[in-house]
Amino acid sequence: MSEQPENIPHPAPEAQREQRVHRGSQRFAPGEGPAPDPAGSHYERRIRSFQPRRSRVTTGQAEALLKRWPDWGLDIDGARVLDLDEMFGGLPVVLEIGFGMGEATAQMAAADPGTGILAVDVHTPGQGNLLGLADRNGLTNVRVANGDAIILLREMLPPESLAGCRVYFPDPWPKARHHKRRLIQPDFLTLLAPRLVKGGLLHCATDWEPYAEQMLEVLTAHPDFENTQADGGYAPRPGFRPLTRFEGQGLDKGHVVHDLLFHRV
């Protein structure tokens, strides 16, 4: 057996973990963090409503993922049906699709600890940021799901398991040729409706006027949803939706934000 030269430095355990966290697209060992493509090729390739963003995971975000992902995170692999009662201790659960960096999600979780939030996104830095906010603020009513919300709804959530759904500032896909990528479409509403309890609230918000108009048209026409507004129009921003940094930047530029609140009938 050859001896190792004594002058070769050996990385400390913390450094070894840091190397493991940041290696290529496989940032985390299995079970330690979100997988790059959790559903793999098990499901048909279709036009997706989201565009994965590549950006560096900070040290703090990586540490939050390593600490909390095993307990509070899950990959959307389509391989099992989730037991939300067990996951959230019997709390009513709201699905949030697309949470960005998670600041608004954390605020809503803190303001309403009696509601569980299943927050879905594909942006690893945002996942780590939200888990860090939840950990530091003791928010045990947040779970972070990594992957495609369509697969989550179709394969992993049982009927009438959700008290509500939130879709705040989804990608507007402004070019006409990309409108087919918008999330709020008849097929999405048909998939979502059976997963909501009767009376469950779908709350959408956007600062893109043409998309707001399409949302209102599609939601009004769908037989499984009913507008909470007697006049059939947009709703005032409810107090439970925080004013986000992104929204504030849009308002500073003169954007008009529209909220849409529809119940499942």
C-alpha positions in Angstrom: 0.0 0.0 0.0 1.4 3.4 -1.0 1.5 6.1 1.6 -0.3 9.4 1.0 2.1 12.4 0.9 1.7 14.3 4.2 1.7 17.7 2.5 -1.5 17.1 0.5 -4.3 19.0 2.4 -7.5 17.0 3.1 -10.8 19.0 3.0 -12.6 19.4 6.2 -16.1 17.7 6.5 -17.7 21.1 5.9 -15.7 21.7 2.8 -16.6 18.2 1.5 -20.2 19.0 2.0 -19.9 22.3 0.2 -18.3 20.5 -2.7 -21.1 18.0 -2.8 -23.8 20.7 -2.6 -22.5 22.7 -5.6 -21.3 20.0 -8.0 -22.9 20.5 -11.5 -26.6 20.1 -11.9 -26.6 17.3 -9.3 -26.3 19.8 -6.4 -27.4 17.4 -3.7 -27.0 13.8 -2.8 -30.2 11.8 -3.1 -32.6 12.8 -0.3 -30.6 15.8 0.7 -32.2 18.3 -1.7 -34.3 18.8 -4.8 -33.5 16.7 -7.9 -32.8 18.4 -11.2 -35.6 16.6 -13.0 -37.7 14.6 -10.5 -40.3 13.2 -12.9 -37.6 12.3 -15.4 -38.9 10.8 -18.6 -41.8 9.0 -17.0 -44.4 11.4 -18.4 -45.1 12.8 -21.8 -43.2 15.8 -23.0 -45.6 18.7 -23.4 -45.6 22.4 -23.6 -44.8 23.7 -20.2 -46.0 26.9 -18.6 -42.7 27.5 -16.7 -39.2 28.2 -17.8 -36.5 26.8 -15.5 -34.1 29.6 -14.4 -30.4 28.9 -13.7 -28.8 30.8 -11.0 -26.3 30.1 -8.2 -27.4 28.7 -4.9 -26.0 30.8 -2.1 -24.3 29.2 0.9 -27.3 30.1 3.1 -29.8 28.7 0.7 -27.7 25.5 0.4 -27.5 25.1 4.1 -31.3 25.6 4.4 -31.9 22.9 1.8 -29.5 20.5 3.5 -31.1 21.1 6.9 -34.8 21.2 6.0 -35.3 19.5 2.7 -35.4 15.9 4.1 -38.4 17.0 6.4 -40.1 19.8 4.5 -39.2 19.2 0.9 -40.5 16.8 -1.7 -39.8 16.0 -5.4 -42.7 15.9 -7.8 -41.9 12.5 -9.3 -45.4 11.3 -9.9 -44.6 8.0 -8.2 -47.0 8.3 -5.2 -50.1 9.9 -3.9 -49.5 12.4 -1.1 -51.2 12.2 2.3 -51.7 15.9 3.0 -53.4 15.2 6.3 -50.3 13.4 7.5 -47.9 15.9 6.0 -49.6 19.0 7.6 -51.0 17.4 10.7 -54.6 17.8 9.6 -54.5 21.4 8.6 -56.4 22.6 5.5 -53.9 22.9 2.7 -53.5 25.6 0.0 -51.4 24.9 -3.1 -49.3 27.8 -4.2 -47.9 27.5 -7.7 -44.8 29.6 -8.4 -43.5 31.3 -5.3 -40.3 33.1 -6.5 -38.0 33.7 -3.6 -40.8 32.8 -1.1 -41.0 36.1 0.9 -44.8 36.4 0.4 -45.3 32.7 1.1 -43.5 33.0 4.4 -45.5 36.1 5.3 -48.8 34.3 4.6 -47.7 31.2 6.5 -46.8 33.4 9.5 -50.1 35.3 9.4 -52.2 32.1 9.2 -50.5 29.2 11.0 -53.8 27.3 10.9 -53.4 26.7 7.1 -50.8 24.6 5.5 -49.1 25.9 2.3 -47.8 23.4 -0.3 -45.5 25.7 -2.3 -44.4 24.5 -5.8 -41.5 25.9 -7.8 -38.6 24.8 -9.9 -36.1 27.5 -8.9 -33.6 26.0 -6.5 -32.4 29.3 -4.9 -36.0 30.2 -4.2 -36.6 26.8 -2.7 -33.7 27.3 -0.4 -34.7 30.8 0.5 -38.2 29.8 1.5 -37.0 26.9 3.6 -34.5 29.3 5.3 -37.3 31.8 6.0 -39.5 29.0 7.4 -36.7 27.6 9.5 -35.7 30.9 11.0 -39.3 31.9 11.7 -40.5 28.6 13.0 -43.1 28.2 10.2 -43.9 24.5 10.4 -47.0 24.9 8.1 -44.9 25.2 4.9 -43.8 22.4 2.6 -41.8 23.0 -0.6 -42.4 20.9 -3.7 -39.9 20.7 -6.6 -41.1 20.2 -10.1 -44.1 20.4 -12.4 -47.3 21.4 -10.7 -49.3 19.7 -13.5 -47.8 16.3 -12.5 -48.4 17.1 -8.9 -52.1 17.8 -9.5 -52.6 14.9 -11.9 -50.6 12.1 -10.3 -50.0 13.0 -6.6 -53.0 14.8 -5.1 -56.3 13.0 -4.3 -59.7 14.5 -5.0 -60.9 17.3 -2.7 -57.6 17.5 -0.9 -57.0 21.2 -1.3 -58.7 24.1 0.4 -57.5 26.5 -2.2 -54.9 27.3 -4.9 -52.8 30.5 -5.4 -51.2 31.5 -8.6 -49.5 34.9 -8.1 -47.8 36.6 -11.0 -47.3 33.6 -13.3 -45.2 34.1 -16.4 -47.4 36.1 -18.8 -45.7 34.7 -21.9 -46.4 38.0 -23.7 -45.6 37.0 -27.3 -48.7 35.7 -29.1 -47.0 32.6 -30.2 -46.3 31.7 -26.6 -49.8 32.2 -25.2 -50.3 28.5 -25.3 -47.8 28.2 -22.5 -49.8 30.3 -20.1 -50.9 28.3 -17.0 -54.4 29.6 -16.6 -56.1 27.6 -19.4 -59.3 25.5 -19.5 -57.4 22.3 -19.3 -55.6 23.4 -16.2 -58.9 24.5 -14.5 -60.4 21.1 -15.4 -57.5 19.4 -13.7 -57.5 21.6 -10.7 -61.2 21.7 -9.9 -61.6 18.0 -8.6 -58.6 18.5 -6.2 -60.3 21.5 -4.6 -63.0 21.0 -1.9 -66.4 22.4 -2.8 -66.2 26.2 -2.2 -62.3 26.1 -2.4 -60.8 29.4 -3.5 -58.7 29.8 -6.6 -56.8 33.1 -6.3 -54.9 34.5 -9.2 -53.0 37.8 -9.5 -51.1 39.4 -12.4 -49.9 42.8 -13.5 -50.0 41.9 -17.2 -53.3 43.4 -18.5 -53.8 41.0 -21.5 -53.2 38.0 -19.3 -55.6 39.3 -16.6 -58.3 39.6 -19.3 -57.6 36.1 -20.5 -57.8 34.8 -16.9 -61.1 36.5 -16.3 -62.5 35.2 -19.6 -61.3 31.6 -19.1 -62.4 31.4 -15.4 -65.8 32.9 -16.1 -66.5 30.4 -18.9 -65.5 27.4 -16.8 -68.4 25.5 -15.3 -66.5 24.4 -12.2 -65.7 28.0 -11.0 -67.8 31.0 -9.9 -66.6 34.5 -9.5 -66.7 35.8 -5.9 -67.5 39.3 -7.3 -71.1 40.1 -7.9 -70.3 42.3 -10.9 -68.3 39.4 -12.5 -65.1 41.4 -12.6 -61.8 41.7 -10.7 -61.5 41.6 -6.9 -59.8 44.1 -4.6 -56.5 42.7 -3.3 -57.4 40.7 -0.2 -55.6 41.5 3.0 -54.0 38.0 3.2 -52.0 38.5 0.0 -48.9 40.5 0.9 -47.6 43.3 -1.3 -44.5 41.7 -2.7 -41.3 43.4 -3.8 -41.9 42.3 -7.3 -45.4 43.8 -7.2 -44.1 47.0 -5.7 -41.6 47.4 -8.5 -44.4 47.0 -11.0 -46.6 49.5 -9.3 -43.7 52.0 -9.4 -43.6 51.5 -13.2 -47.4 52.2 -13.4 -48.5 48.6 -13.7 -52.0 47.7 -12.6 -52.4 44.6 -10.6 -55.6 42.5 -11.0 -56.7 39.9 -8.5 -59.2 37.2 -9.5 -61.0 35.2 -6.8 -63.1 32.2 -7.9 -64.8 29.5 -5.9 -65.1 25.9 -7.0 -68.8 25.2 -7.4 
